Amino acid sequence: MGASSMIVLIIAGLAFSIIAILLAGFVTKATKNPQKAEPYECGIPTRGKTWIQLNVGYYLFALIFLIFDVELIFIFPWAVVAKSMGWIALVEIVIFFFILFIGFLYAHKKGALKWK
């Protein structure tokens, strides 16, 4: 399983995507409907200006949540082999948590965890 396998996989993925997009274009009927261009929010027609600026804090909060949520993916395999690895596993997880804690402190200092 070398570079040739990776190249074949990339080519197959691209070919599958292109074929699916072209097939959807041939099968479906394109219609010009002005309602399709309107923004849609819970079935309620929009009033006024729809291009508003949203607070970037929500985006930052979601990214921080994902970071700490993905951390659990790394903790589970560590917990499975921690006893068999001994002290080295403990040192590795302490370093991992230290890096996460530094990231948390940075986000807290920048105000990414405050709802404004």
N, CA, C and O atoms as CSV, one atom per row, in Angstrom:
chain,resi,resn,atom,element,x,y,z
A,1,MET,N,N,0.851,-1.167,0.000
A,1,MET,CA,C,0.000,0.000,0.000
A,1,MET,C,C,0.895,1.227,0.000
A,1,MET,O,O,1.301,1.714,1.055
A,2,GLY,N,N,1.187,1.704,-1.155
A,2,GLY,CA,C,2.094,2.821,-1.270
A,2,GLY,C,C,1.431,4.021,-1.914
A,2,GLY,O,O,0.224,4.237,-1.798
A,3,ALA,N,N,2.256,4.791,-2.593
A,3,ALA,CA,C,1.774,6.016,-3.225
A,3,ALA,C,C,0.823,5.713,-4.380
A,3,ALA,O,O,-0.092,6.490,-4.651
A,4,SER,N,N,1.035,4.590,-5.057
A,4,SER,CA,C,0.153,4.258,-6.184
A,4,SER,C,C,-1.278,3.995,-5.699
A,4,SER,O,O,-2.234,4.339,-6.394
A,5,SER,N,N,-1.431,3.399,-4.537
A,5,SER,CA,C,-2.771,3.167,-3.983
A,5,SER,C,C,-3.458,4.485,-3.663
A,5,SER,O,O,-4.660,4.638,-3.881
A,6,MET,N,N,-2.702,5.421,-3.152
A,6,MET,CA,C,-3.269,6.725,-2.810
A,6,MET,C,C,-3.699,7.478,-4.073
A,6,MET,O,O,-4.741,8.134,-4.085
A,7,ILE,N,N,-2.906,7.382,-5.114
A,7,ILE,CA,C,-3.235,8.044,-6.373
A,7,ILE,C,C,-4.510,7.439,-6.972
A,7,ILE,O,O,-5.379,8.166,-7.452
A,8,VAL,N,N,-4.615,6.111,-6.941
A,8,VAL,CA,C,-5.814,5.440,-7.448
A,8,VAL,C,C,-7.026,5.856,-6.628
A,8,VAL,O,O,-8.093,6.097,-7.195
A,9,LEU,N,N,-6.891,5.947,-5.311
A,9,LEU,CA,C,-7.997,6.347,-4.448
A,9,LEU,C,C,-8.447,7.777,-4.740
A,9,LEU,O,O,-9.648,8.045,-4.784
A,10,ILE,N,N,-7.513,8.689,-4.938
A,10,ILE,CA,C,-7.859,10.078,-5.252
A,10,ILE,C,C,-8.555,10.173,-6.605
A,10,ILE,O,O,-9.550,10.883,-6.743
A,11,ILE,N,N,-8.038,9.462,-7.600
A,11,ILE,CA,C,-8.646,9.483,-8.932
A,11,ILE,C,C,-10.057,8.887,-8.882
A,11,ILE,O,O,-10.976,9.417,-9.506
A,12,ALA,N,N,-10.226,7.799,-8.149
A,12,ALA,CA,C,-11.546,7.178,-8.033
A,12,ALA,C,C,-12.527,8.115,-7.322
A,12,ALA,O,O,-13.688,8.211,-7.721
A,13,GLY,N,N,-12.073,8.798,-6.281
A,13,GLY,CA,C,-12.941,9.746,-5.574
A,13,GLY,C,C,-13.352,10.908,-6.457
A,13,GLY,O,O,-14.518,11.304,-6.461
A,14,LEU,N,N,-12.408,11.457,-7.205
A,14,LEU,CA,C,-12.723,12.553,-8.117
A,14,LEU,C,C,-13.670,12.099,-9.232
A,14,LEU,O,O,-14.619,12.802,-9.578
A,15,ALA,N,N,-13.399,10.921,-9.784
A,15,ALA,CA,C,-14.255,10.414,-10.860
A,15,ALA,C,C,-15.672,10.177,-10.348
A,15,ALA,O,O,-16.637,10.530,-11.026
A,16,PHE,N,N,-15.810,9.589,-9.171
A,16,PHE,CA,C,-17.140,9.343,-8.605
A,16,PHE,C,C,-17.875,10.650,-8.386
A,16,PHE,O,O,-19.065,10.743,-8.685
A,17,SER,N,N,-17.193,11.665,-7.870
A,17,SER,CA,C,-17.835,12.955,-7.613
A,17,SER,C,C,-18.278,13.621,-8.908
A,17,SER,O,O,-19.398,14.124,-9.002
A,18,ILE,N,N,-17.411,13.625,-9.892
A,18,ILE,CA,C,-17.731,14.266,-11.171
A,18,ILE,C,C,-18.882,13.547,-11.861
A,18,ILE,O,O,-19.777,14.192,-12.408
A,19,ILE,N,N,-18.867,12.221,-11.841
A,19,ILE,CA,C,-19.948,11.462,-12.470
A,19,ILE,C,C,-21.274,11.724,-11.757
A,19,ILE,O,O,-22.306,11.869,-12.412
A,20,ALA,N,N,-21.257,11.784,-10.437
A,20,ALA,CA,C,-22.493,12.040,-9.686
A,20,ALA,C,C,-23.047,13.426,-9.992
A,20,ALA,O,O,-24.260,13.581,-10.140
A,21,ILE,N,N,-22.193,14.428,-10.090
A,21,ILE,CA,C,-22.647,15.791,-10.393
A,21,ILE,C,C,-23.201,15.873,-11.816
A,21,ILE,O,O,-24.245,16.485,-12.041
A,22,LEU,N,N,-22.508,15.263,-12.768
A,22,LEU,CA,C,-22.991,15.280,-14.156
A,22,LEU,C,C,-24.304,14.513,-14.302
A,22,LEU,O,O,-25.203,14.955,-15.018
A,23,LEU,N,N,-24.417,13.384,-13.638
A,23,LEU,CA,C,-25.642,12.602,-13.696
A,23,LEU,C,C,-26.815,13.366,-13.095
A,23,LEU,O,O,-27.923,13.319,-13.627
A,24,ALA,N,N,-26.583,14.063,-12.002
A,24,ALA,CA,C,-27.649,14.869,-11.397
A,24,ALA,C,C,-28.064,15.999,-12.329
A,24,ALA,O,O,-29.242,16.351,-12.383
A,25,GLY,N,N,-27.119,16.571,-13.059
A,25,GLY,CA,C,-27.449,17.630,-14.009
A,25,GLY,C,C,-28.280,17.132,-15.185
A,25,GLY,O,O,-29.137,17.857,-15.691
A,26,PHE,N,N,-28.031,15.892,-15.627
A,26,PHE,CA,C,-28.794,15.331,-16.739
A,26,PHE,C,C,-30.178,14.867,-16.303
A,26,PHE,O,O,-31.132,14.980,-17.073
A,27,VAL,N,N,-30.304,14.356,-15.107
A,27,VAL,CA,C,-31.564,13.766,-14.649
A,27,VAL,C,C,-32.564,14.829,-14.206
A,27,VAL,O,O,-33.755,14.712,-14.492
A,28,THR,N,N,-32.099,15.852,-13.519
A,28,THR,CA,C,-33.024,16.856,-12.983
A,28,THR,C,C,-33.351,17.910,-14.033
A,28,THR,O,O,-32.589,18.140,-14.972
A,29,LYS,N,N,-34.490,18.534,-13.847
A,29,LYS,CA,C,-34.928,19.585,-14.755
A,29,LYS,C,C,-34.671,20.934,-14.075
A,29,LYS,O,O,-35.184,21.184,-12.984
A,30,ALA,N,N,-33.903,21.778,-14.695
A,30,ALA,CA,C,-33.604,23.099,-14.129
A,30,ALA,C,C,-34.772,24.041,-14.405
A,30,ALA,O,O,-35.239,24.153,-15.538
A,31,THR,N,N,-35.233,24.714,-13.358
A,31,THR,CA,C,-36.321,25.681,-13.517
A,31,THR,C,C,-35.852,27.036,-12.998
A,31,THR,O,O,-35.065,27.125,-12.055
A,32,LYS,N,N,-36.348,28.064,-13.627
A,32,LYS,CA,C,-36.054,29.429,-13.195
A,32,LYS,C,C,-37.198,29.897,-12.306
A,32,LYS,O,O,-38.249,30.306,-12.799
A,33,ASN,N,N,-36.992,29.838,-11.002
A,33,ASN,CA,C,-38.016,30.216,-10.053
A,33,ASN,C,C,-37.422,31.262,-9.105
A,33,ASN,O,O,-36.426,30.977,-8.440
A,34,PRO,N,N,-38.004,32.465,-9.024
A,34,PRO,CA,C,-37.414,33.493,-8.151
A,34,PRO,C,C,-37.462,33.125,-6.670
A,34,PRO,O,O,-36.690,33.665,-5.879
A,35,GLN,N,N,-38.356,32.216,-6.284
A,35,GLN,CA,C,-38.412,31.815,-4.884
A,35,GLN,C,C,-37.188,31.020,-4.465
A,35,GLN,O,O,-36.810,31.032,-3.293
A,36,LYS,N,N,-36.565,30.327,-5.413
A,36,LYS,CA,C,-35.388,29.537,-5.081
A,36,LYS,C,C,-34.201,30.414,-4.679
A,36,LYS,O,O,-33.313,29.953,-3.963
A,37,ALA,N,N,-34.173,31.647,-5.120
A,37,ALA,CA,C,-33.063,32.545,-4.813
A,37,ALA,C,C,-33.252,33.270,-3.486
A,37,ALA,O,O,-32.333,33.934,-3.006
A,38,GLU,N,N,-34.434,33.149,-2.890
A,38,GLU,CA,C,-34.689,33.847,-1.631
A,38,GLU,C,C,-34.069,33.101,-0.458
A,38,GLU,O,O,-33.978,31.874,-0.483
A,39,PRO,N,N,-33.638,33.839,0.580
A,39,PRO,CA,C,-33.161,33.162,1.784
A,39,PRO,C,C,-34.324,32.495,2.511
A,39,PRO,O,O,-35.445,33.003,2.498
A,40,TYR,N,N,-34.058,31.376,3.133
A,40,TYR,CA,C,-35.111,30.605,3.785
A,40,TYR,C,C,-34.766,30.435,5.260
A,40,TYR,O,O,-33.676,29.976,5.601
A,41,GLU,N,N,-35.694,30.806,6.128
A,41,GLU,CA,C,-35.483,30.677,7.569
A,41,GLU,C,C,-36.767,30.174,8.199
A,41,GLU,O,O,-37.686,30.959,8.430
A,42,CYS,N,N,-36.850,28.908,8.477
A,42,CYS,CA,C,-37.964,28.291,9.209
A,42,CYS,C,C,-39.309,28.501,8.527
A,42,CYS,O,O,-40.334,28.497,9.208
A,43,GLY,N,N,-39.345,28.682,7.229
A,43,GLY,CA,C,-40.604,28.831,6.528
A,43,GLY,C,C,-41.230,30.203,6.640
A,43,GLY,O,O,-42.314,30.428,6.102
A,44,ILE,N,N,-40.583,31.116,7.317
A,44,ILE,CA,C,-41.114,32.464,7.493
A,44,ILE,C,C,-40.476,33.369,6.447
A,44,ILE,O,O,-39.251,33.393,6.331
A,45,PRO,N,N,-41.268,34.109,5.686
A,45,PRO,CA,C,-40.669,35.031,4.705
A,45,PRO,C,C,-39.818,36.089,5.420
A,45,PRO,O,O,-40.180,36.574,6.492
A,46,THR,N,N,-38.712,36.425,4.821
A,46,THR,CA,C,-37.826,37.413,5.426
A,46,THR,C,C,-38.388,38.814,5.250
A,46,THR,O,O,-39.070,39.119,4.272
A,47,ARG,N,N,-38.081,39.651,6.226
A,47,ARG,CA,C,-38.469,41.062,6.162
A,47,ARG,C,C,-37.227,41.914,6.301
A,47,ARG,O,O,-36.370,41.655,7.146
A,48,GLY,N,N,-37.140,42.907,5.486
A,48,GLY,CA,C,-36.007,43.819,5.589
A,48,GLY,C,C,-34.735,43.236,4.989
A,48,GLY,O,O,-34.769,42.363,4.121
A,49,LYS,N,N,-33.635,43.740,5.473
A,49,LYS,CA,C,-32.328,43.354,4.969
A,49,LYS,C,C,-31.941,41.971,5.500
A,49,LYS,O,O,-31.981,41.738,6.708
A,50,THR,N,N,-31.569,41.061,4.610
A,50,THR,CA,C,-31.216,39.718,5.039
A,50,THR,C,C,-29.709,39.543,5.208
A,50,THR,O,O,-29.272,38.572,5.826
A,51,TRP,N,N,-28.929,40.435,4.689
A,51,TRP,CA,C,-27.472,40.352,4.839
A,51,TRP,C,C,-27.069,41.135,6.078
A,51,TRP,O,O,-26.779,42.329,6.006
A,52,ILE,N,N,-27.055,40.449,7.219
A,52,ILE,CA,C,-26.670,41.093,8.467
A,52,ILE,C,C,-25.363,40.488,8.957
A,52,ILE,O,O,-25.020,39.354,8.623
A,53,GLN,N,N,-24.653,41.252,9.740
A,53,GLN,CA,C,-23.383,40.773,10.282
A,53,GLN,C,C,-23.645,40.046,11.598
A,53,GLN,O,O,-24.285,40.581,12.503
A,54,LEU,N,N,-23.138,38.821,11.685
A,54,LEU,CA,C,-23.301,38.033,12.895
A,54,LEU,C,C,-22.059,38.160,13.763
A,54,LEU,O,O,-20.966,38.441,13.272
A,55,ASN,N,N,-22.243,37.952,15.043
A,55,ASN,CA,C,-21.141,38.017,15.984
A,55,ASN,C,C,-20.209,36.829,15.766
A,55,ASN,O,O,-20.667,35.687,15.717
A,56,VAL,N,N,-18.929,37.079,15.638
A,56,VAL,CA,C,-17.957,36.019,15.402
A,56,VAL,C,C,-17.756,35.171,16.656
A,56,VAL,O,O,-17.169,34.091,16.581
A,57,GLY,N,N,-18.232,35.641,17.800
A,57,GLY,CA,C,-18.101,34.891,19.046
A,57,GLY,C,C,-18.792,33.542,18.999
A,57,GLY,O,O,-18.315,32.580,19.601
A,58,TYR,N,N,-19.910,33.458,18.290
A,58,TYR,CA,C,-20.609,32.178,18.169
A,58,TYR,C,C,-19.747,31.168,17.417
A,58,TYR,O,O,-19.687,29.993,17.779
A,59,TYR,N,N,-19.089,31.638,16.380
A,59,TYR,CA,C,-18.215,30.778,15.588
A,59,TYR,C,C,-17.034,30.307,16.434
A,59,TYR,O,O,-16.690,29.126,16.417
A,60,LEU,N,N,-16.420,31.218,17.166
A,60,LEU,CA,C,-15.281,30.850,18.013
A,60,LEU,C,C,-15.699,29.867,19.103
A,60,LEU,O,O,-14.968,28.924,19.406
A,61,PHE,N,N,-16.859,30.086,19.685
A,61,PHE,CA,C,-17.356,29.192,20.727
A,61,PHE,C,C,-17.559,27.790,20.153
A,61,PHE,O,O,-17.225,26.802,20.806
A,62,ALA,N,N,-18.098,27.698,18.948
A,62,ALA,CA,C,-18.310,26.395,18.316
A,62,ALA,C,C,-16.989,25.703,18.018
A,62,ALA,O,O,-16.871,24.492,18.205
A,63,LEU,N,N,-15.993,26.454,17.558
A,63,LEU,CA,C,-14.685,25.860,17.288
A,63,LEU,C,C,-14.032,25.344,18.563
A,63,LEU,O,O,-13.437,24.267,18.566
A,64,ILE,N,N,-14.139,26.099,19.631
A,64,ILE,CA,C,-13.560,25.659,20.899
A,64,ILE,C,C,-14.277,24.411,21.396
A,64,ILE,O,O,-13.638,23.494,21.913
A,65,PHE,N,N,-15.604,24.366,21.245
A,65,PHE,CA,C,-16.336,23.167,21.620
A,65,PHE,C,C,-15.841,21.959,20.830
A,65,PHE,O,O,-15.637,20.887,21.399
A,66,LEU,N,N,-15.647,22.129,19.510
A,66,LEU,CA,C,-15.170,21.016,18.695
A,66,LEU,C,C,-13.791,20.546,19.126
A,66,LEU,O,O,-13.522,19.345,19.151
A,67,ILE,N,N,-12.921,21.482,19.462
A,67,ILE,CA,C,-11.576,21.110,19.894
A,67,ILE,C,C,-11.639,20.250,21.145
A,67,ILE,O,O,-10.987,19.209,21.216
A,68,PHE,N,N,-12.418,20.675,22.132
A,68,PHE,CA,C,-12.494,19.917,23.371
A,68,PHE,C,C,-13.319,18.646,23.204
A,68,PHE,O,O,-13.144,17.699,23.970
A,69,ASP,N,N,-14.204,18.606,22.231
A,69,ASP,CA,C,-14.962,17.400,21.961
A,69,ASP,C,C,-14.088,16.363,21.263
A,69,ASP,O,O,-14.156,15.178,21.587
A,70,VAL,N,N,-13.283,16.793,20.324
A,70,VAL,CA,C,-12.383,15.881,19.617
A,70,VAL,C,C,-11.305,15.350,20.552
A,70,VAL,O,O,-10.773,14.262,20.331
A,71,GLU,N,N,-10.985,16.098,21.581
A,71,GLU,CA,C,-10.002,15.627,22.564
A,71,GLU,C,C,-10.428,14.294,23.162
A,71,GLU,O,O,-9.577,13.458,23.464
A,72,LEU,N,N,-11.719,14.082,23.338
A,72,LEU,CA,C,-12.209,12.825,23.906
A,72,LEU,C,C,-11.875,11.631,23.016
A,72,LEU,O,O,-11.705,10.515,23.506
A,73,ILE,N,N,-11.784,11.866,21.724
A,73,ILE,CA,C,-11.416,10.786,20.808
A,73,ILE,C,C,-10.006,10.294,21.103
A,73,ILE,O,O,-9.715,9.109,20.938
A,74,PHE,N,N,-9.143,11.181,21.532
A,74,PHE,CA,C,-7.774,10.797,21.840
A,74,PHE,C,C,-7.630,10.233,23.250
A,74,PHE,O,O,-6.706,9.463,23.513
A,75,ILE,N,N,-8.511,10.596,24.139
A,75,ILE,CA,C,-8.413,10.118,25.522
A,75,ILE,C,C,-8.866,8.666,25.637
A,75,ILE,O,O,-8.299,7.922,26.437
A,76,PHE,N,N,-9.859,8.237,24.873
A,76,PHE,CA,C,-10.356,6.866,24.985
A,76,PHE,C,C,-9.287,5.825,24.665
A,76,PHE,O,O,-9.095,4.910,25.466
A,77,PRO,N,N,-8.576,5.915,23.527
A,77,PRO,CA,C,-7.536,4.904,23.270
A,77,PRO,C,C,-6.423,4.954,24.321
A,77,PRO,O,O,-5.845,3.924,24.668
A,78,TRP,N,N,-6.129,6.142,24.818
A,78,TRP,CA,C,-5.115,6.253,25.866
A,78,TRP,C,C,-5.558,5.498,27.112
A,78,TRP,O,O,-4.757,4.808,27.742
A,79,ALA,N,N,-6.842,5.630,27.470
A,79,ALA,CA,C,-7.350,4.961,28.661
A,79,ALA,C,C,-7.307,3.445,28.518
A,79,ALA,O,O,-7.142,2.729,29.506
A,80,VAL,N,N,-7.455,2.961,27.303
A,80,VAL,CA,C,-7.443,1.521,27.073
A,80,VAL,C,C,-6.054,0.942,27.309
A,80,VAL,O,O,-5.928,-0.145,27.873
A,81,VAL,N,N,-5.007,1.653,26.885
A,81,VAL,CA,C,-3.647,1.111,26.978
A,81,VAL,C,C,-2.816,1.747,28.085
A,81,VAL,O,O,-1.625,1.457,28.195
A,82,ALA,N,N,-3.408,2.598,28.901
A,82,ALA,CA,C,-2.626,3.330,29.906
A,82,ALA,C,C,-1.957,2.399,30.905
A,82,ALA,O,O,-0.793,2.608,31.249
A,83,LYS,N,N,-2.652,1.387,31.374
A,83,LYS,CA,C,-2.093,0.501,32.395
A,83,LYS,C,C,-0.929,-0.312,31.841
A,83,LYS,O,O,0.059,-0.532,32.542
A,84,SER,N,N,-1.033,-0.755,30.604
A,84,SER,CA,C,0.032,-1.570,30.029
A,84,SER,C,C,1.267,-0.739,29.668
A,84,SER,O,O,2.373,-1.275,29.611
A,85,MET,N,N,1.092,0.554,29.425
A,85,MET,CA,C,2.234,1.396,29.047
A,85,MET,C,C,3.007,1.918,30.250
A,85,MET,O,O,4.200,2.200,30.144
A,86,GLY,N,N,2.345,2.048,31.381
A,86,GLY,CA,C,3.033,2.488,32.583
A,86,GLY,C,C,3.157,4.003,32.667
A,86,GLY,O,O,2.257,4.743,32.269
A,87,TRP,N,N,4.294,4.442,33.193
A,87,TRP,CA,C,4.515,5.874,33.455
A,87,TRP,C,C,4.555,6.723,32.198
A,87,TRP,O,O,4.184,7.896,32.232
A,88,ILE,N,N,4.994,6.155,31.104
A,88,ILE,CA,C,5.095,6.932,29.870
A,88,ILE,C,C,3.718,7.425,29.423
A,88,ILE,O,O,3.596,8.524,28.882
A,89,ALA,N,N,2.684,6.614,29.650
A,89,ALA,CA,C,1.326,7.029,29.288
A,89,ALA,C,C,0.874,8.204,30.145
A,89,ALA,O,O,0.226,9.127,29.651
A,90,LEU,N,N,1.216,8.169,31.419
A,90,LEU,CA,C,0.846,9.266,32.307
A,90,LEU,C,C,1.533,10.562,31.886
A,90,LEU,O,O,0.907,11.621,31.868
A,91,VAL,N,N,2.802,10.480,31.554
A,91,VAL,CA,C,3.542,11.674,31.123
A,91,VAL,C,C,2.946,12.223,29.827
A,91,VAL,O,O,2.792,13.435,29.678
A,92,GLU,N,N,2.612,11.338,28.894
A,92,GLU,CA,C,2.038,11.788,27.622
A,92,GLU,C,C,0.695,12.483,27.825
A,92,GLU,O,O,0.440,13.513,27.200
A,93,ILE,N,N,-0.164,11.946,28.680
A,93,ILE,CA,C,-1.474,12.563,28.867
A,93,ILE,C,C,-1.360,13.872,29.633
A,93,ILE,O,O,-2.154,14.784,29.407
A,94,VAL,N,N,-0.389,13.984,30.532
A,94,VAL,CA,C,-0.180,15.252,31.238
A,94,VAL,C,C,0.266,16.330,30.247
A,94,VAL,O,O,-0.188,17.472,30.324
A,95,ILE,N,N,1.144,15.974,29.330
A,95,ILE,CA,C,1.584,16.929,28.298
A,95,ILE,C,C,0.401,17.316,27.405
A,95,ILE,O,O,0.235,18.487,27.061
A,96,PHE,N,N,-0.414,16.336,27.034
A,96,PHE,CA,C,-1.589,16.590,26.199
A,96,PHE,C,C,-2.549,17.549,26.890
A,96,PHE,O,O,-3.011,18.513,26.279
A,97,PHE,N,N,-2.855,17.290,28.165
A,97,PHE,CA,C,-3.752,18.176,28.900
A,97,PHE,C,C,-3.137,19.555,29.117
A,97,PHE,O,O,-3.858,20.552,29.138
A,98,PHE,N,N,-1.840,19.626,29.274
A,98,PHE,CA,C,-1.184,20.922,29.431
A,98,PHE,C,C,-1.355,21.771,28.173
A,98,PHE,O,O,-1.649,22.963,28.256
A,99,ILE,N,N,-1.169,21.152,27.014
A,99,ILE,CA,C,-1.349,21.874,25.749
A,99,ILE,C,C,-2.793,22.340,25.600
A,99,ILE,O,O,-3.040,23.470,25.179
A,100,LEU,N,N,-3.755,21.470,25.945
A,100,LEU,CA,C,-5.162,21.870,25.890
A,100,LEU,C,C,-5.469,22.997,26.861
A,100,LEU,O,O,-6.232,23.908,26.542
A,101,PHE,N,N,-4.877,22.936,28.043
A,101,PHE,CA,C,-5.116,23.972,29.040
A,101,PHE,C,C,-4.554,25.317,28.584
A,101,PHE,O,O,-5.169,26.358,28.816
A,102,ILE,N,N,-3.401,25.301,27.945
A,102,ILE,CA,C,-2.816,26.543,27.413
A,102,ILE,C,C,-3.743,27.126,26.340
A,102,ILE,O,O,-3.946,28.339,26.293
A,103,GLY,N,N,-4.309,26.265,25.476
A,103,GLY,CA,C,-5.267,26.726,24.474
A,103,GLY,C,C,-6.526,27.300,25.106
A,103,GLY,O,O,-7.065,28.301,24.634
A,104,PHE,N,N,-6.994,26.661,26.180
A,104,PHE,CA,C,-8.161,27.157,26.895
A,104,PHE,C,C,-7.875,28.523,27.510
A,104,PHE,O,O,-8.709,29.425,27.432
A,105,LEU,N,N,-6.706,28.679,28.117
A,105,LEU,CA,C,-6.354,29.973,28.707
A,105,LEU,C,C,-6.257,31.060,27.644
A,105,LEU,O,O,-6.680,32.193,27.872
A,106,TYR,N,N,-5.709,30.724,26.496
A,106,TYR,CA,C,-5.605,31.685,25.404
A,106,TYR,C,C,-6.988,32.126,24.933
A,106,TYR,O,O,-7.234,33.314,24.726
A,107,ALA,N,N,-7.896,31.146,24.765
A,107,ALA,CA,C,-9.257,31.477,24.327
A,107,ALA,C,C,-9.973,32.316,25.380
A,107,ALA,O,O,-10.719,33.235,25.044
A,108,HIS,N,N,-9.749,32.003,26.638
A,108,HIS,CA,C,-10.378,32.769,27.713
A,108,HIS,C,C,-9.835,34.201,27.753
A,108,HIS,O,O,-10.588,35.151,27.965
A,109,LYS,N,N,-8.532,34.342,27.548
A,109,LYS,CA,C,-7.909,35.671,27.558
A,109,LYS,C,C,-8.409,36.526,26.394
A,109,LYS,O,O,-8.589,37.734,26.545
A,110,LYS,N,N,-8.631,35.908,25.242
A,110,LYS,CA,C,-9.126,36.632,24.071
A,110,LYS,C,C,-10.624,36.922,24.145
A,110,LYS,O,O,-11.152,37.668,23.321
A,111,GLY,N,N,-11.314,36.335,25.131
A,111,GLY,CA,C,-12.734,36.589,25.297
A,111,GLY,C,C,-13.620,35.740,24.397
A,111,GLY,O,O,-14.774,36.092,24.156
A,112,ALA,N,N,-13.100,34.639,23.904
A,112,ALA,CA,C,-13.883,33.785,22.992
A,112,ALA,C,C,-14.972,33.023,23.725
A,112,ALA,O,O,-15.887,32.506,23.084
A,113,LEU,N,N,-14.905,32.937,25.036
A,113,LEU,CA,C,-15.895,32.181,25.797
A,113,LEU,C,C,-16.979,33.044,26.397
A,113,LEU,O,O,-17.819,32.550,27.150
A,114,LYS,N,N,-16.978,34.323,26.079
A,114,LYS,CA,C,-17.992,35.250,26.617
A,114,LYS,C,C,-19.095,35.436,25.600
A,114,LYS,O,O,-18.831,35.616,24.411
A,115,TRP,N,N,-20.343,35.393,26.071
A,115,TRP,CA,C,-21.477,35.698,25.219
A,115,TRP,C,C,-21.716,37.199,25.311
A,115,TRP,O,O,-22.014,37.732,26.379
A,116,LYS,N,N,-21.580,37.858,24.191
A,116,LYS,CA,C,-21.677,39.327,24.185
A,116,LYS,C,C,-23.044,39.795,23.831
A,116,LYS,O,O,-23.291,41.000,23.782
